[in-house]
Amino acid sequence: MVAGFIVLLIGLLVVKLNPFFKKQSKFVYHAFLMLFNRSIVYLMFNFRKRIINPANEKLDPPVVLIANHQSFLDILHITMLHPKLIMFIKQSVFDTPLMGPVVK
């Protein structure tokens, strides 16, 4: 919980309050989020992790990834793949008091 607040605070400082280099600072924050989510996933010792990529797909060209969204762990796994992601979220998530400001 504390780590999530720190990541949110860094994002606020780097992206929202920085008047210069908006595009670059947004990419830096997304790269930071990617590494943070990667560290969270690999620090969960109570889960066995296995990355399955039988067709050896690459994320270099623009791709569409669709998760079956069984839990919130899907969000961590998808966001740890690449820093340049666009996620589609339903309107009810934006309307919630806690998650709404974070996902915007």
C-alpha angles and dihedrals in degrees: 000000000000092000091052090052091050091051090049091049092050089051091051092050097042101041111021103035097037109096093189132066096009096172095046094044091050091053091048090052092048090050089050090051090049092053092043092052091046090054091049092051095048094044092059098100096177092069128069110229125209123165111210118199107150095166092046094233118192127214095211097101118051109281138177116231119191120192121199086224102221092162143347088276088078089068091054092048095048095045092051092062103069137356095227103070135145115199125197113219129182119248096249090067090056090051096056114102097229105034098033099075092040097055094044 
